[in-house]
């Protein structure tokens, strides 16, 4: 199995290296990731600037290619240039430092890496760990490897990928794995006003975490309750029910 591995935290991030080491037990891993952090860039691609790439090494051994672009750029460039003669069987994006549940899927570069694979007709998954401090990626990496093995047994529908989120708690406290729906509670922006050294006002944006609820069929709430969540996401965002109603509109 040829595995294309990317992320949005950058090729030097600990999460991608942890996943790389574990995925090597499953197949041949080809790393193509941003050369620096590209968190929260969504599904952006680079059109106004050229794309550069260079080899990166870990412990004096070749590790992969760093790309001067977004996660979506990385997948495109890998499939169309670096892996043109041997396209990947699966795209894996992560492990992200911080969760990508609910509405985060619209902002996340990690999720975009997997979505780009799905758009290109390649099975894909994104995986994230729900913490921003002292991450231990070992269990998340094993979850990713186990899911990659599942792709050998189960076919993915075209245009669908898996979004995986892992709680950052002791492994013995994880309650299990839930197949969930994507949460839709919006992430409300919080803007903190400050002044720069020249006296100009600037605003720093952060987000308000959605309220916790008890509906374990949604990723956000299952993750907060101690479950690993696996959510199938489809690239086609068309509202087909409303599409039928719109056929009667006289525009």
Secondary structure, DSSP 8 states (H G I E B T S, - for coil): -EEEEE-SS-TT-HHHHHHHHHHTTTSEEEEEEESS--TT-TT----SS---EEEEEETTEEEEEEESS-HHHHHHHIIIIITTTS--SEEEEEEEES---GGGGGT-HHHHHHHHHHHTT-EEEEEEEE-SSS---HHHHHHHHHHHHHTTTS---TTEEEEEEEESS-GGG--EEEE-B------EEEEEEEE-TTS-EEEEEEEE-----S-TTBHHHHHHTTEEEEEEEES----HHHHHHHTT---
